[in-house]
């Protein structure tokens, strides 16, 4: 687990549900899930105000 995993799980669940109900392309849904996962990790240096 990492800071941001709970928000990722919610966003991923929402994206999967939308993809299923609106019959989105599976590849696009997976790409969105991967993007959401990467985005869920803190940006290096962000806690220190950036560098």
N, C-alpha and C positions, 0 to 999 in steps of 0.2 A: 504494500500500500504506500501511497505517497500523497502529499498535500495535493488536493485536486481530484483524487480518485472518485470521490462521491459525486462531484459535479460532472465528471466524465461519465459515470455510470448513468446518471439521469439524462444527460444529453444524448448518449448513445442509445438508451432505451427509447427516447422520443424519436430519434432518427430512424431506428429500426421499425417502430410502429408506423411512422409516416411512410416509409418505403414499402411496407407490406400493404397498408390500406390503399395507397395510391399507385401500387404496382410499379415502383421505380426500378430502374435497371440495377441489378444486384452489384455489379462492378462499381457503380457510382455510390451506392450505399456503403460498400466496404471502403472505398476511397475516403468518404466523409468520416467514417468511423476512425480510420487511421489518422486523419487530420485532427479530429477531436482528441484522440489519444495523445498525440504529440503536443498539442496545445495545452493539455491538462498539466504538464510539467512546468514548474516555475522557470522563468527565464534567468539564466545565470547573471548574477550581478544586480538583479531587480531588488532584492532585499536590502542591498547596500545603497540603493539609489541610482544604480546603473554605473557604467564606467566608460 
